[in-house]
Amino acid sequence: MSDEKPAFEVRHNTAASRFEATVAGLLCRADYRLIDGVMRMHHTEVPAELESRGIASELVRAAFAYAEANGLKVLPACSYVRVYVKRHPETHALLPDGFRV
């Protein structure tokens, strides 16, 4: 993963339970539900015209960083988040006990 800073800012919108970024005027998001210390990542959405720019990856990376900083686990209920976890073994320590990659 590059150390280069993305050209957009990821925000944690706690009221909406999501990590989000506005790129080219369009909302990109990674939604979660926090239940008993587990962030259940259940939806990631990037408009089609913005795909393949690493936006979803940055949203999910921010969610894992937040979980780590706050002592939370992350349950990848979204297919994109499951793929991200497979590609990033450094996230495995944040998965709930018994979750298989």
C-alpha positions in Angstrom: 0.0 0.0 0.0 1.3 3.4 -0.9 2.3 6.0 1.7 1.0 8.7 -0.6 -1.9 10.7 0.8 -5.1 10.3 -1.2 -6.6 13.4 -3.0 -9.7 13.2 -0.8 -10.4 13.3 3.0 -12.1 10.4 4.7 -14.4 11.5 7.5 -15.9 9.4 10.3 -19.6 10.3 10.3 -20.6 8.8 13.7 -24.2 10.0 13.5 -24.6 8.0 10.3 -22.3 5.1 11.4 -20.1 5.3 8.3 -16.8 6.4 7.0 -17.2 8.7 4.0 -15.6 10.9 1.4 -16.9 13.3 -1.1 -15.1 12.9 -4.4 -16.0 15.0 -7.5 -19.2 16.0 -5.6 -20.3 12.4 -5.1 -20.6 10.6 -1.8 -18.5 7.4 -1.2 -19.2 5.4 2.0 -18.4 2.4 4.1 -21.3 1.7 6.5 -21.2 -0.2 9.8 -23.2 -1.1 12.9 -21.5 -1.0 16.2 -22.7 -3.9 18.4 -21.0 -5.0 21.6 -17.6 -3.7 20.6 -17.8 -5.1 17.1 -18.0 -2.9 14.0 -20.1 -4.9 11.6 -19.0 -3.5 8.2 -22.1 -4.2 6.1 -22.0 -1.9 3.0 -19.4 -0.2 0.9 -20.4 2.1 -1.9 -18.5 4.1 -4.5 -20.3 5.5 -7.5 -19.4 3.7 -10.7 -17.7 6.7 -12.3 -15.3 6.8 -9.3 -14.4 3.1 -9.2 -10.8 1.8 -9.4 -9.3 4.9 -7.7 -8.7 3.2 -4.3 -11.5 5.1 -2.6 -13.2 2.1 -1.1 -9.9 0.8 0.1 -9.2 4.1 1.9 -12.6 4.1 3.5 -12.1 0.6 4.8 -8.5 1.3 5.9 -9.9 4.3 7.9 -12.5 2.0 9.5 -9.8 -0.5 10.6 -7.6 2.2 11.9 -10.5 3.6 14.0 -11.3 0.1 15.3 -7.7 -0.5 16.3 -7.4 2.9 18.0 -10.6 2.2 20.0 -10.2 -1.4 20.9 -12.9 -2.7 18.6 -13.2 -5.8 16.5 -14.4 -5.6 12.8 -16.8 -8.1 11.3 -16.5 -8.0 7.4 -20.2 -8.6 6.5 -19.7 -6.7 3.2 -18.1 -8.6 0.2 -15.7 -5.7 -0.5 -14.5 -5.7 3.1 -14.0 -9.5 3.1 -11.8 -9.1 0.0 -9.9 -6.2 1.6 -9.2 -8.4 4.7 -7.9 -11.2 2.5 -5.5 -8.8 0.8 -4.4 -7.2 4.1 -3.3 -9.8 6.7 -2.4 -6.9 9.1 -6.2 -6.6 9.7 -6.6 -10.2 10.9 -5.9 -9.3 14.5 -9.0 -7.1 14.5 -11.4 -9.8 13.4 -13.8 -11.4 15.9 -12.7 -14.7 17.4 -13.7 -17.6 15.1 -13.9 -15.5 11.9 -12.3 -17.3 9.0 -10.6 -15.3 6.3 
